[in-house]
Amino acid sequence: MKLTPLSEHIDRAFGKPGTPERDAMEAQLQEDVHAYMVGEAIRKARQEQHLTQEELGERIGVQRAQISRLEKGKSVITLPTMSRVFKALGIDTGILDLGSAGKVALW
């Protein structure tokens, strides 16, 4: 049995590192991971407050399905929407860390 490293399969499917196809795949993957992490934060905060998705949706004026998509990382969340969600959950401050450029308060 011959085992092939995962990196070879990825190179074949998406191209070598540095190619436009590979860069696009890695950028999309990074976006998906960030969306998942934001969604998990929303879900965790909502559940800690014993709120249903429907109750959170009512607080910010969206349907339960939209909250579900946000929590699953299946919907792009804008900063205004993120602000409304986290404020509705009682999270009053959002800070964006720009590394050496400093930090920016989002709301």
C-alpha positions as CSV (number, residue, x, y, z in Angstrom):
1,M,0.0,0.0,0.0
2,K,1.4,3.4,-1.0
3,L,0.4,6.3,1.2
4,T,0.4,9.8,-0.3
5,P,0.9,12.8,1.9
6,L,-2.1,15.1,2.2
7,S,0.0,18.0,0.9
8,E,0.4,16.3,-2.4
9,H,-3.4,15.8,-2.8
10,I,-3.9,19.5,-1.9
11,D,-1.3,20.5,-4.5
12,R,-2.9,18.4,-7.2
13,A,-6.4,19.7,-6.4
14,F,-5.6,23.4,-5.9
15,G,-2.2,23.9,-7.3
16,K,1.1,24.6,-5.7
17,P,1.5,27.3,-3.0
18,G,1.7,30.8,-4.6
19,T,-0.5,30.0,-7.6
20,P,-3.7,32.0,-8.0
21,E,-5.9,28.9,-7.5
22,R,-4.1,27.9,-4.3
23,D,-4.2,31.5,-3.0
24,A,-7.9,31.7,-3.7
25,M,-8.6,28.4,-1.9
26,E,-6.5,29.4,1.1
27,A,-8.2,32.9,1.3
28,Q,-11.6,31.3,1.2
29,L,-10.6,28.8,3.8
30,Q,-9.4,31.6,6.1
31,E,-12.7,33.5,5.6
32,D,-14.7,30.3,6.4
33,V,-12.6,29.8,9.6
34,H,-13.2,33.4,10.7
35,A,-17.0,33.1,10.0
36,Y,-17.1,29.8,12.0
37,M,-15.3,31.4,15.0
38,V,-17.6,34.5,15.0
39,G,-20.6,32.1,14.8
40,E,-19.4,30.0,17.7
41,A,-18.9,33.2,19.8
42,I,-22.5,34.2,19.0
43,R,-23.9,30.8,19.8
44,K,-22.0,30.5,23.0
45,A,-23.0,33.9,24.3
46,R,-26.7,33.3,23.3
47,Q,-26.7,29.9,25.0
48,E,-25.1,31.3,28.2
49,Q,-28.1,33.7,28.4
50,H,-30.6,30.9,27.8
51,L,-31.9,32.6,24.6
52,T,-33.3,30.8,21.6
53,Q,-32.2,31.7,18.1
54,E,-35.7,33.1,17.7
55,E,-35.5,35.3,20.8
56,L,-32.1,36.7,19.7
57,G,-33.5,37.3,16.2
58,E,-36.4,39.3,17.7
59,R,-34.0,41.4,19.7
60,I,-32.2,42.5,16.5
61,G,-35.0,42.4,14.0
62,V,-34.1,39.3,11.9
63,Q,-35.6,35.9,11.5
64,R,-34.4,32.8,13.4
65,A,-33.0,31.4,10.2
66,Q,-30.6,34.3,9.9
67,I,-29.3,33.7,13.4
68,S,-28.8,30.0,12.5
69,R,-26.8,30.9,9.4
70,L,-24.6,33.3,11.4
71,E,-24.0,30.8,14.1
72,K,-23.0,28.1,11.5
73,G,-20.7,30.6,9.7
74,K,-22.8,30.2,6.6
75,S,-23.6,33.9,6.2
76,V,-21.4,36.9,5.8
77,I,-21.8,39.1,8.8
78,T,-21.3,42.8,8.3
79,L,-19.9,45.0,11.1
80,P,-23.2,46.7,11.6
81,T,-25.0,43.4,12.0
82,M,-22.2,42.1,14.3
83,S,-22.6,45.2,16.4
84,R,-26.3,44.7,16.7
85,V,-25.9,41.0,17.6
86,F,-23.3,41.5,20.3
87,K,-25.0,44.5,21.8
88,A,-28.2,42.5,22.0
89,L,-26.2,39.9,23.9
90,G,-24.9,42.5,26.3
91,I,-21.4,42.7,24.8
92,D,-20.8,46.4,24.8
93,T,-17.3,46.7,23.3
94,G,-15.8,45.2,20.1
95,I,-12.1,45.8,19.4
96,L,-10.3,45.0,16.2
97,D,-6.7,44.3,16.7
98,L,-4.6,45.5,13.8
99,G,-1.3,44.3,15.1
100,S,1.4,46.9,14.9
101,A,-1.1,49.5,13.6
102,G,-3.0,49.3,17.0
103,K,-6.5,48.6,18.0
104,V,-9.7,50.1,16.8
105,A,-13.0,50.2,18.7
106,L,-15.8,48.8,16.4
107,W,-18.7,49.8,18.7
